[in-house]
Amino acid sequence: MGMFKDMLSSGESLFKNEIALDFNFVPKLLPYRERQQHYIANCIKPLFMDRNGKNLLIHGSPGIGKTAAIKWIFRDLEEETDDVIHIYINCWKRNTTFKIYAAICEELGYKFTQNKKSDELLKVITTMLNKKQGVVIAFDEIDKAEDYDFLYSLLEEIYKKTILLITNYKLWINDLDERIKSRMIPELLEFQQYSRNETEGILKERIKYAFIPGVFEDDALRLIVDKTAEIKDIRSGIYMLREAGLAAEDASSREIKAEHSNAALLKLNDFSIENSDSLDANIKQILDIIKEKEKIKIGDLYNIYTEKGGNMPYRTFARRIKKLEQSKFVILEKIVGGPDGSTTIVKYNDATKKLTDF
C-alpha cells in the first residue's frame, strides 16, 4: 500500500466528474448544433400530430457531433412524451437484419429473441410499434450494415415513424437499393466541421463539467484546442483533456499545465474510439494478415484470406478493404502499369491515430 499512501490520504482530485469526458456523455447543452437539432426535431414533429414523420440522412465527418445531437434530441423527446418512443441502433455493433431486429426487440423490452427468425422478430416489432403514436429510429454508422432488408421492411410495416440514418459518407446513399430510396425519400442534413473558436468553446464547456474550477491553465488548454482543430475531431480533444488531467495527477500537480497537455498529445497515437479489437471477426482476420505482411498486393491478400478459411466473395472483400482505408486502419496505394499490371498495394497504417470509425 506504500505507493498509494499519499494519494489515498489526500483524497484530492482535479476531476469533478470524470464521466463528463466519456464519449457517451451528453451535455445539458450542445453548443453550435442548434440549427441541426431544430431540423431533426422538425422531422419528428409530425408524429405528435398523429402523422408520419420525415426521414433524414445525417452526414458529415467523424467527431463533429452527429451522434451527440441525436442523443440530445432523444433525451429531450423522452422528457416530453411517452407516446412517441425512440430507438438508437449502432450498425457497427449490430450489422445484419437479424441483429438489428434483435436489438430493437431488446429496446422494446422483448427478450425472447433466441431461436426466432428475422420475420418472426419483425412481426413482434411491428405489432408493438404500431400500437404507439409514433417511433423515431436512429441507425448510426448505417454504412457498416451488411444488408439493408430491415430498412425496407420497417418502412413498409411501421405506420408512423421517422427513420434517421447517420453516416460519415454522404455518397453512401447512392448505392442504396432504389426500392428503399423510393420509400424513404430522405431529406439530407450535413454536419460541417467545427471552427477553431467553436472547438475551443466546446472543450471549455466540457472542462466545466469535468474539472474543479480553475485547474486548467490557459496554455495547457490552448495546446489541446490547437491539436483538436488540426485533427478536426472533438473526441480527440475530449480524450486529451482526460489524459492531461491524469498526467497532472500523476505528477501530484494542483494545476493542469502545458507539460501535461504535451504528455496527452504524445499519447494521442494510442487513441482509438473503435480499436481493432472491436471489429467484426472476418474483418479482424483480414487486418491481422495485413499487420503480419505490412504491405501486400490486394490479390495476394485475398488468396491468403481464403487459404485461412475465409469465404467472403472478392467483391465484398474489396469493399471491406476500402472501408478499412476510410477508417485509417490501412493505406491503399494504386500501382498503374507495373510489371504485373495495375494493382493495389495494401499497407498496415501503424502510425494512424484511428480517429475515424470503421
C-alpha positions in Angstrom: 0.0 0.0 0.0 3.0 2.3 0.3 2.9 3.6 -3.2 -0.8 4.6 -2.8 -0.4 6.1 0.7 -0.2 9.8 -0.3 -2.9 9.5 -2.9 -5.4 7.8 -0.6 -4.7 10.1 2.4 -5.1 13.3 0.5 -8.4 12.4 -1.1 -7.8 15.1 -3.7 -8.6 15.1 -7.4 -8.5 17.6 -10.2 -11.6 15.9 -11.6 -15.1 17.0 -10.5 -16.9 14.5 -12.8 -14.7 12.3 -15.0 -17.8 10.7 -16.6 -18.2 14.1 -18.4 -15.1 13.0 -20.5 -16.8 9.8 -21.6 -17.7 9.7 -25.3 -21.2 8.6 -24.5 -21.8 11.6 -22.2 -24.4 14.0 -23.5 -24.0 17.6 -22.0 -27.1 19.6 -21.0 -26.3 22.0 -23.7 -24.9 21.0 -27.2 -23.3 24.3 -28.5 -23.1 25.2 -32.1 -25.5 22.5 -33.3 -28.8 24.3 -32.6 -29.7 24.6 -36.2 -29.2 20.9 -36.9 -31.1 20.0 -33.7 -34.1 22.1 -34.8 -34.0 20.5 -38.2 -34.1 17.0 -36.7 -36.8 18.0 -34.3 -39.0 19.3 -37.2 -38.7 15.9 -38.9 -40.0 14.3 -35.8 -42.8 16.8 -35.0 -45.5 15.3 -37.4 -45.6 12.2 -35.1 -47.0 14.4 -32.4 -49.9 15.3 -34.7 -50.7 11.6 -35.5 -49.0 11.8 -38.9 -46.0 10.1 -40.4 -42.7 11.8 -39.7 -40.0 12.8 -42.2 -36.9 10.6 -42.8 -33.4 12.0 -42.7 -29.9 11.2 -43.8 -27.4 12.9 -41.5 -23.9 13.0 -42.8 -20.6 14.6 -42.1 -17.0 13.8 -40.9 -16.4 11.8 -37.7 -16.2 13.6 -34.4 -18.4 16.6 -35.2 -21.4 16.0 -33.1 -23.8 13.9 -35.2 -24.4 11.2 -32.6 -24.4 13.6 -29.8 -27.1 15.7 -31.5 -29.3 12.6 -31.9 -28.8 11.6 -28.3 -29.6 15.1 -27.1 -32.8 15.1 -29.2 -33.7 11.7 -27.8 -33.2 12.8 -24.2 -35.4 15.8 -24.9 -38.0 13.6 -26.5 -38.1 11.3 -23.5 -38.8 14.2 -21.2 -41.6 15.4 -23.5 -43.7 12.3 -24.0 -44.1 8.6 -23.6 -46.2 8.2 -26.7 -43.5 8.8 -29.3 -40.7 6.4 -28.5 -37.1 6.5 -29.7 -34.7 3.7 -30.5 -30.9 4.1 -31.2 -29.0 1.3 -33.0 -25.3 1.3 -33.8 -24.9 -0.6 -37.0 -21.2 -1.2 -36.3 -22.2 -3.5 -33.5 -25.5 -4.7 -35.0 -24.7 -5.1 -38.7 -27.2 -7.6 -40.0 -31.0 -7.6 -40.3 -31.4 -10.3 -37.6 -29.1 -8.5 -35.2 -30.8 -5.2 -35.8 -34.3 -6.7 -35.2 -33.0 -8.4 -32.0 -31.6 -5.0 -30.8 -34.9 -3.3 -31.5 -36.7 -6.0 -29.6 -34.4 -5.5 -26.6 -35.1 -1.8 -26.7 -38.8 -2.5 -26.6 -38.3 -4.8 -23.7 -39.0 -8.1 -25.6 -36.3 -10.6 -24.5 -37.4 -13.8 -26.2 -35.3 -13.4 -29.4 -33.4 -16.7 -29.3 -34.4 -19.4 -31.8 -36.5 -16.9 -33.7 -36.2 -16.0 -37.3 -35.9 -12.5 -38.7 -39.5 -12.4 -40.0 -40.8 -13.5 -36.6 -38.9 -10.7 -34.8 -40.2 -8.2 -37.4 -43.8 -9.3 -36.6 -43.1 -8.7 -32.9 -41.6 -5.2 -33.7 -44.4 -4.1 -35.9 -47.1 -5.3 -33.5 -45.5 -3.4 -30.6 -44.6 -0.2 -32.5 -47.9 0.2 -34.4 -49.7 0.5 -31.0 -47.6 3.6 -30.3 -48.3 7.1 -31.5 -45.1 7.0 -33.4 -41.4 5.9 -33.3 -38.1 7.5 -34.2 -35.4 5.0 -35.0 -31.8 6.2 -35.5 -29.4 3.9 -37.3 -25.9 5.2 -36.5 -23.0 4.1 -38.7 -25.6 2.9 -41.3 -22.9 2.3 -43.9 -21.5 -0.5 -41.7 -24.6 -2.7 -42.1 -24.1 -5.9 -44.1 -27.6 -5.7 -45.6 -30.5 -3.3 -45.7 -33.5 -5.6 -45.7 -34.5 -4.2 -42.3 -34.9 -0.7 -43.8 -37.3 -1.9 -46.5 -39.4 -3.9 -44.0 -39.6 -1.2 -41.4 -40.5 1.4 -44.0 -43.3 -0.8 -45.2 -44.6 -2.2 -42.0 -44.5 0.6 -39.4 -47.3 3.1 -39.7 -45.9 6.3 -38.2 -42.2 6.7 -38.0 -39.2 8.8 -38.6 -36.0 7.0 -39.7 -32.7 8.7 -39.1 -29.7 7.4 -41.0 -26.3 8.6 -39.7 -23.1 8.2 -41.8 -19.7 9.8 -42.4 -20.2 9.3 -46.1 -22.9 11.2 -48.0 -22.4 9.2 -51.2 -23.2 6.0 -49.4 -26.9 6.6 -50.3 -26.1 6.4 -54.0 -25.6 2.6 -53.6 -28.8 2.1 -51.6 -31.4 -0.1 -53.3 -33.9 2.1 -55.3 -36.9 0.3 -53.7 -35.6 1.6 -50.3 -34.8 5.1 -51.5 -38.2 5.5 -53.2 -40.0 4.5 -50.0 -37.8 6.5 -47.7 -37.3 9.7 -49.7 -34.9 11.1 -47.1 -34.0 14.7 -46.6 -30.3 15.5 -46.2 -28.7 17.2 -43.3 -25.0 18.0 -43.3 -22.9 18.5 -40.1 -20.0 20.7 -41.0 -16.6 20.9 -39.3 -16.3 22.9 -36.2 -14.3 26.1 -36.5 -11.3 26.7 -34.1 -13.4 29.0 -32.0 -16.2 26.5 -31.8 -13.8 23.8 -30.9 -12.4 25.9 -28.1 -15.9 26.7 -26.8 -16.9 23.0 -26.7 -13.8 22.0 -24.9 -14.1 24.8 -22.4 -17.7 23.7 -21.7 -16.6 20.1 -21.2 -13.9 21.3 -18.7 -16.6 23.0 -16.7 -18.4 19.7 -16.4 -15.3 17.6 -15.7 -12.8 19.5 -13.7 -12.5 21.5 -10.5 -12.8 25.3 -11.4 -9.5 27.0 -12.3 -7.3 23.9 -12.5 -6.8 24.1 -16.3 -4.2 26.7 -17.3 -4.7 28.7 -20.5 -1.5 27.5 -22.2 -2.5 23.9 -21.5 -5.9 24.3 -23.0 -4.5 26.2 -26.0 -2.3 23.2 -26.9 -5.2 20.8 -26.8 -7.5 23.2 -28.8 -4.9 23.7 -31.5 -4.4 19.9 -31.9 -8.1 19.2 -31.9 -8.7 21.9 -34.5 -6.0 20.4 -36.6 -7.4 16.9 -36.4 -11.0 18.1 -36.7 -12.4 15.5 -34.3 -13.8 16.7 -31.0 -13.5 13.2 -29.5 -9.7 13.5 -29.7 -9.9 16.8 -27.8 -12.0 15.1 -25.0 -9.5 12.3 -24.9 -6.6 14.8 -24.4 -8.5 16.7 -21.7 -8.7 13.4 -19.7 -5.1 12.4 -20.3 -3.8 15.9 -19.4 -5.8 15.7 -16.1 -4.4 12.2 -15.4 -0.8 13.3 -16.2 -1.2 16.3 -13.8 -2.5 14.0 -11.0 0.4 11.5 -11.6 2.7 14.4 -11.1 0.8 15.5 -7.9 0.2 18.9 -9.5 -2.7 21.0 -8.4 -2.9 22.6 -11.9 -3.0 21.1 -15.4 -0.1 22.8 -17.2 1.3 22.8 -20.7 3.6 20.0 -19.9 0.7 17.8 -19.0 -1.1 18.7 -22.2 2.1 17.8 -24.2 2.1 14.4 -22.5 -1.6 14.0 -23.6 -0.6 14.9 -27.2 2.1 12.2 -27.2 -0.5 9.6 -26.1 -2.8 10.6 -29.0 -1.3 7.9 -31.3 -2.6 5.3 -28.9 -6.1 6.7 -29.0 -8.8 4.7 -30.8 -12.5 5.1 -30.3 -13.1 1.9 -32.1 -9.9 -0.1 -32.0 -9.2 -3.3 -34.0 -10.4 -5.5 -31.2 -14.0 -4.2 -31.8 -14.0 -5.2 -35.5 -16.1 -8.0 -36.9 -14.2 -11.3 -36.7 -14.0 -11.5 -40.5 -12.5 -8.0 -40.8 -10.2 -8.6 -37.9 -8.8 -11.7 -39.6 -8.1 -9.6 -42.7 -6.4 -6.9 -40.7 -4.3 -9.4 -38.8 -3.0 -10.7 -42.2 -2.1 -7.2 -43.3 -0.4 -6.5 -40.0 1.8 -9.6 -40.4 2.7 -8.7 -44.0 3.0 -4.9 -43.5 2.4 -4.4 -47.3 0.8 -6.8 -49.8 -1.0 -6.8 -53.1 -4.7 -7.0 -52.7 -5.0 -10.2 -54.8 -2.3 -11.9 -52.7 -4.1 -10.8 -49.6 -7.4 -12.3 -50.8 -5.6 -15.6 -51.6 -4.2 -15.8 -48.1 -7.6 -14.9 -46.6 -9.3 -17.7 -48.5 -6.5 -20.2 -47.6 -7.2 -19.4 -44.0 -10.8 -20.4 -44.4 -12.3 -17.0 -45.4 -15.4 -17.3 -47.6 -16.2 -13.7 -48.5 -16.6 -13.1 -52.2 -13.8 -11.0 -53.7 -16.1 -8.0 -54.5 -17.3 -7.9 -50.9 -13.7 -8.4 -49.7 -12.6 -5.3 -51.8 -15.3 -3.2 -50.3 -14.2 -4.2 -46.8 -10.6 -3.2 -47.6 -11.9 0.2 -48.9 -13.7 0.7 -45.5 -10.6 -0.2 -43.6 -8.8 2.6 -45.6 -11.6 5.1 -44.9 -11.2 4.2 -41.2 -7.4 4.7 -41.5 -6.5 1.2 -40.4 -4.8 0.7 -43.8 -3.3 2.7 -46.6 -4.0 1.8 -50.2 -1.5 2.6 -53.0 -2.6 2.3 -56.6 0.1 0.9 -59.0 -0.7 1.5 -62.6 1.2 -0.2 -65.4 3.7 -2.0 -63.3 5.4 -5.3 -64.3 2.4 -7.2 -63.0 -0.1 -4.8 -64.5 -2.3 -2.4 -62.5 -2.9 -3.5 -58.9 -3.5 -2.1 -55.4 -0.9 -2.4 -52.6 -2.4 -2.7 -49.1 -0.3 -1.3 -46.2 -1.0 -1.5 -42.5 -1.2 2.0 -41.1 0.8 1.6 -37.9 1.1 5.3 -37.4 -2.6 6.0 -37.7 -4.5 7.9 -34.9 -7.6 5.9 -35.8 -9.8 8.8 -35.1 -12.5 7.6 -37.6 -14.9 4.8 -37.0 -14.8 1.7 -39.2 
